[in-house]
């Protein structure tokens, strides 16, 4: 099946059929729907090379990952994000280009893909405070959406999708404080990253509101791995004045905390409380019929879909004003919390 045959079947010109399949606004929704259904029925797939020549678009989206964060590619959080985004790419017949590059070549990679015109737009992952990539992409004219935000001024000037990290961790800390916990260990991601910095602020805000000074000795920050969760929790539990509760920035860290508690013959929910974040992952579920871990839940897969939708809008209308979407986390009640034990 080619474009001419499909055009004959629906009784429209090849130009109209092409525009309908590519989402041009001058084609009515009824016509677009009729053409899409006919294309599905007769298994028509547009020739991407020809379509690129006709529209000036590559119908591809880029994701650039520096080698220093290469582990993110196999991280369940990243893969869930990509799974959500890919739902939209597939629907819009877009390809995804994933590039893993040396850190020193990240800036040049963005310049190269803009110069070659190999993608129509990119999604920026893991923004840091005042992330230089944002100004770079603006300067080279590459449409982009940020998954997260870059702290500081100017976050209204670009499109982003983020979770309300500060509020989620403030609420989780309040939950533990209401249970009588006063020494709460924070096992956070790298605090050079914007999301982790906001989580630390939320944690501190809840303590301050109750007249409790933040104890830096209770706060650990690193890559969010099981080993980090285990080692940091074990160190804190072996301290002279250990925490009675932990707040972990991911279920992966939480699994490490659980191992440290088991090693110390402590039962979660009785001897030590634990609240985790990011428990809604396709391949790392928080229980089946009911949650195991008490958690602040925000769907990364949903964030991926929203980012991709936003990017499609940006590609179709580069001059449209920036869009912003702040997602809220839901407090999930599991079996890893309880009243603060008497010392």
C-alpha positions as CSV (number, residue, x, y, z in Angstrom):
1,X,0.0,0.0,0.0
2,X,1.4,3.4,-1.0
3,X,0.2,6.9,-0.7
4,X,-1.4,7.1,-4.1
5,X,-3.5,3.9,-3.5
6,X,-4.6,5.1,-0.1
7,X,-5.6,8.5,-1.6
8,X,-7.7,6.7,-4.3
9,X,-9.4,4.6,-1.6
10,X,-10.5,7.6,0.5
11,X,-11.2,9.8,-2.5
12,X,-8.8,12.6,-1.4
13,X,-5.7,14.1,-2.9
14,X,-2.3,12.7,-1.9
15,X,-1.5,16.1,-0.4
16,X,-4.6,16.1,1.8
17,X,-4.0,12.5,2.9
18,X,-0.4,13.3,3.8
19,X,-1.4,16.4,5.7
20,X,-4.1,14.4,7.6
21,X,-1.7,11.7,8.6
22,X,0.9,14.4,9.8
23,X,-1.6,16.3,11.9
24,X,-1.8,19.6,10.0
25,X,-4.3,21.9,11.6
26,X,-6.0,22.9,8.3
27,X,-7.3,19.4,7.9
28,X,-10.6,18.8,9.7
29,X,-10.7,16.3,12.6
30,X,-13.3,14.3,10.7
31,X,-11.0,14.0,7.7
32,X,-8.0,13.1,9.8
33,X,-10.0,10.4,11.5
34,X,-11.3,8.9,8.2
35,X,-7.7,8.8,6.8
36,X,-6.3,7.3,9.9
37,X,-8.9,4.5,10.0
38,X,-8.3,3.8,6.3
39,X,-4.5,3.7,6.9
40,X,-4.9,1.2,9.7
41,X,-7.4,-0.9,7.8
42,X,-5.0,-1.2,4.7
43,X,-1.8,-1.3,6.8
44,X,-0.4,1.9,5.3
45,X,2.8,3.1,6.8
46,X,4.2,6.4,5.5
47,X,7.8,6.5,4.1
48,X,9.7,8.5,6.7
49,X,12.3,9.6,4.3
50,X,9.7,11.0,1.9
51,X,7.7,12.5,4.7
52,X,10.8,14.2,6.0
53,X,11.5,15.8,2.7
54,X,7.9,16.9,2.4
55,X,7.5,18.3,5.9
56,X,11.0,19.3,6.9
57,X,10.8,17.1,10.0
58,X,12.7,14.0,10.8
59,X,9.9,12.5,13.0
60,X,12.5,11.6,15.6
61,X,13.1,12.7,19.2
62,X,16.4,12.7,20.9
63,X,17.5,11.6,24.5
64,X,21.2,12.4,25.3
65,X,22.6,10.6,28.3
66,X,26.2,11.4,29.6
67,X,28.3,8.4,30.5
68,X,28.6,9.5,34.1
69,X,24.9,8.7,34.5
70,X,24.9,5.8,32.1
71,X,23.4,3.6,34.8
72,X,20.2,5.6,34.4
73,X,19.5,3.7,31.2
74,X,18.9,0.5,33.2
75,X,17.3,2.3,36.1
76,X,13.6,1.3,36.5
77,X,12.7,5.0,36.9
78,X,14.3,5.9,33.5
79,X,12.9,2.9,31.7
80,X,9.4,3.6,33.0
81,X,9.7,7.2,31.8
82,X,10.8,6.0,28.4
83,X,8.0,3.5,28.3
84,X,5.4,6.3,28.9
85,X,7.0,8.6,26.3
86,X,7.2,5.8,23.8
87,X,3.4,5.4,23.9
88,X,3.1,8.9,22.5
89,X,6.0,8.5,20.0
90,X,4.4,5.3,18.6
91,X,1.0,7.0,18.3
92,X,2.5,9.9,16.5
93,X,4.8,7.7,14.4
94,X,8.0,9.2,15.8
95,X,11.3,7.4,16.3
96,X,13.4,7.7,19.4
97,X,17.2,8.3,19.3
98,X,19.1,7.4,22.5
99,X,22.7,8.7,22.6
100,X,25.1,7.8,25.4
101,X,28.1,10.1,25.2
102,X,31.2,11.1,27.2
103,X,30.4,14.0,29.6
104,X,32.8,16.3,27.9
105,X,31.0,15.8,24.6
106,X,27.5,16.3,25.8
107,X,27.3,19.9,24.7
108,X,28.9,19.1,21.3
109,X,26.4,16.3,20.8
110,X,23.5,18.7,21.1
111,X,25.1,21.0,18.7
112,X,25.8,18.2,16.3
113,X,22.2,16.8,16.2
114,X,21.0,20.4,15.7
115,X,23.4,20.9,12.8
116,X,22.6,17.6,11.2
117,X,18.9,18.0,11.8
118,X,18.8,14.3,13.0
119,X,15.9,15.0,15.4
120,X,13.1,17.4,15.7
121,X,13.4,18.0,19.5
122,X,14.9,16.6,22.7
123,X,13.9,15.8,26.2
124,X,16.3,16.9,28.9
125,X,16.8,14.5,31.8
126,X,18.1,15.1,35.3
127,X,18.3,18.9,35.4
128,X,20.7,20.5,37.8
129,X,20.5,23.9,39.4
130,X,20.9,26.5,36.6
131,X,21.5,23.8,34.1
132,X,23.6,25.0,31.2
133,X,21.9,22.7,28.7
134,X,18.8,24.9,28.8
135,X,20.6,28.0,27.6
136,X,22.5,25.9,25.1
137,X,19.4,24.4,23.5
138,X,17.7,27.9,23.4
139,X,20.8,29.2,21.7
140,X,21.0,26.6,19.0
141,X,17.2,26.7,18.4
142,X,16.5,23.1,19.4
143,X,12.9,22.6,20.7
144,X,13.0,20.8,24.1
145,X,11.1,19.8,27.2
146,X,12.7,19.3,30.6
147,X,11.8,16.3,32.8
148,X,12.1,18.2,36.1
149,X,13.2,21.8,36.6
150,X,16.4,23.7,36.9
151,X,16.4,25.7,40.1
152,X,16.8,29.4,40.0
153,X,15.2,32.1,37.9
154,X,13.8,31.5,34.5
155,X,11.9,28.3,35.0
156,X,8.8,29.9,33.5
157,X,10.7,30.5,30.3
158,X,10.9,26.8,29.1
159,X,8.5,23.8,29.1
160,X,8.8,21.3,31.9
161,X,7.1,18.4,33.6
162,X,7.9,17.9,37.3
163,X,6.7,16.3,40.5
164,X,6.2,18.5,43.5
165,X,9.2,17.1,45.2
166,X,9.3,19.6,48.1
167,X,5.7,19.1,49.0
168,X,5.9,15.3,48.8
169,X,8.9,15.1,51.2
170,X,7.4,17.7,53.5
171,X,4.2,15.7,53.7
172,X,6.1,12.4,54.3
173,X,8.2,14.0,57.0
174,X,5.0,15.4,58.7
175,X,3.5,11.9,58.6
176,X,6.5,10.5,60.5
177,X,6.5,13.4,62.9
178,X,2.8,12.8,63.6
179,X,3.8,9.3,64.6
180,X,6.2,10.7,67.2
181,X,9.5,10.3,65.3
182,X,12.0,13.1,66.0
183,X,15.1,11.6,64.5
184,X,14.4,10.9,60.8
185,X,17.1,9.8,58.5
186,X,17.0,11.3,54.9
187,X,18.5,9.0,52.3
188,X,18.4,11.3,49.2
189,X,19.6,11.4,45.6
190,X,22.5,13.5,44.6
191,X,21.7,17.0,45.9
192,X,23.4,18.7,43.0
193,X,20.3,17.5,41.1
194,X,17.3,19.8,41.3
195,X,14.8,17.1,42.4
196,X,16.9,16.0,45.3
197,X,17.6,19.6,46.4
198,X,13.8,20.2,46.5
199,X,13.2,17.1,48.5
200,X,15.8,18.2,51.1
201,X,14.0,21.5,51.4
202,X,10.7,19.8,52.0
203,X,12.2,17.6,54.7
204,X,13.8,20.6,56.4
205,X,10.6,22.7,56.1
206,X,8.5,20.0,58.0
207,X,11.1,19.8,60.8
208,X,11.4,23.5,61.1
209,X,7.6,23.9,61.4
210,X,7.7,21.6,64.4
211,X,10.6,23.5,66.0
212,X,13.1,20.7,65.2
213,X,16.5,21.6,63.9
214,X,17.8,19.6,60.9
215,X,20.6,17.3,61.9
216,X,23.0,17.1,58.9
217,X,24.4,13.8,60.4
218,X,21.0,12.2,59.6
219,X,21.1,13.3,55.9
220,X,22.9,11.2,53.3
221,X,23.1,12.0,49.6
222,X,24.3,9.8,46.7
223,X,23.3,7.9,43.6
224,X,20.0,6.1,44.3
225,X,21.2,2.5,44.5
226,X,20.3,-0.4,46.8
227,X,23.9,-0.5,48.1
228,X,23.7,3.2,49.0
229,X,20.5,2.5,51.0
230,X,22.1,-0.4,52.8
231,X,25.4,1.2,53.7
232,X,23.9,4.5,54.8
233,X,21.1,2.9,56.8
234,X,23.6,0.5,58.5
235,X,25.9,3.4,59.4
236,X,23.0,5.4,60.9
237,X,21.6,2.4,62.8
238,X,25.1,1.8,64.3
239,X,25.4,5.4,65.5
240,X,25.2,6.3,69.2
241,X,21.8,8.1,68.6
242,X,20.2,6.3,65.6
243,X,17.1,7.4,63.8
244,X,13.8,5.8,64.5
245,X,12.6,6.4,60.9
246,X,14.0,6.7,57.4
247,X,12.7,8.7,54.4
248,X,14.2,7.3,51.2
249,X,14.2,8.9,47.8
250,X,13.3,5.7,45.9
251,X,12.1,2.2,46.4
252,X,15.6,1.0,45.3
253,X,17.1,2.8,48.3
254,X,14.3,1.5,50.5
255,X,15.2,-2.1,49.6
256,X,18.7,-1.4,50.9
257,X,17.3,0.1,54.1
258,X,15.2,-3.1,54.6
259,X,18.3,-5.2,54.3
260,X,20.2,-3.1,56.8
261,X,17.3,-3.4,59.3
262,X,17.1,-7.2,58.8
263,X,20.9,-7.4,59.5
264,X,20.4,-5.5,62.7
265,X,17.4,-7.7,63.7
266,X,15.0,-4.8,63.5
267,X,11.5,-5.1,62.1
268,X,10.2,-2.4,59.8
269,X,7.0,-0.8,61.1
270,X,7.7,-1.8,64.7
271,X,11.3,-1.0,65.5
272,X,12.1,1.4,62.6
273,X,9.7,3.2,60.2
274,X,10.4,3.7,56.5
275,X,8.7,5.9,53.9
276,X,9.9,5.6,50.3
277,X,9.3,7.5,47.1
278,X,8.8,6.3,43.4
279,X,7.1,2.9,44.2
280,X,4.9,2.9,41.1
281,X,7.3,1.1,38.7
282,X,6.4,-1.5,36.1
283,X,9.2,-3.9,37.0
284,X,9.6,-3.2,40.7
285,X,6.2,-3.2,42.2
286,X,5.4,-2.2,45.8
287,X,3.5,-5.4,46.5
288,X,0.6,-6.8,44.5
289,X,-2.7,-6.9,46.2
290,X,-1.6,-4.3,48.8
291,X,1.4,-2.1,49.3
292,X,4.4,-3.4,51.3
293,X,6.2,0.0,51.7
294,X,4.5,3.2,52.9
295,X,5.3,5.6,50.1
296,X,4.8,8.9,48.3
297,X,3.7,7.7,44.9
298,X,4.0,9.6,41.6
299,X,3.9,7.8,38.2
300,X,7.1,8.2,36.2
301,X,5.4,6.6,33.3
302,X,2.7,9.3,33.3
303,X,5.4,11.9,33.4
304,X,6.9,10.3,30.3
305,X,3.6,10.5,28.5
306,X,3.0,14.1,29.5
307,X,6.6,15.1,28.5
308,X,6.2,13.5,25.1
309,X,2.8,15.1,24.5
310,X,4.2,18.5,25.4
311,X,7.1,17.9,23.0
312,X,4.8,17.0,20.1
313,X,3.0,20.3,20.7
314,X,6.4,22.1,20.8
315,X,7.4,20.5,17.5
316,X,4.0,21.4,15.8
317,X,4.1,25.0,17.1
318,X,7.6,26.1,18.1
319,X,6.4,29.6,18.9
320,X,3.8,28.5,21.4
321,X,4.3,29.7,25.0
322,X,6.1,27.4,27.4
323,X,3.9,24.8,29.2
324,X,4.4,23.7,32.8
325,X,2.9,20.7,34.6
326,X,3.5,20.1,38.3
327,X,2.4,16.6,39.5
328,X,1.4,15.8,43.0
329,X,2.4,12.7,44.9
330,X,-0.1,10.4,46.7
331,X,0.6,9.1,50.2
332,X,0.3,5.3,50.0
333,X,-0.2,3.4,53.3
334,X,1.8,0.2,53.5
335,X,3.3,-1.8,56.4
336,X,6.6,-0.1,57.0
337,X,5.6,2.7,59.4
338,X,4.5,2.8,63.1
339,X,4.7,4.9,66.2
340,X,8.2,6.0,67.3
341,X,9.5,3.3,69.7
342,X,10.5,4.3,73.2
343,X,14.2,4.5,73.7
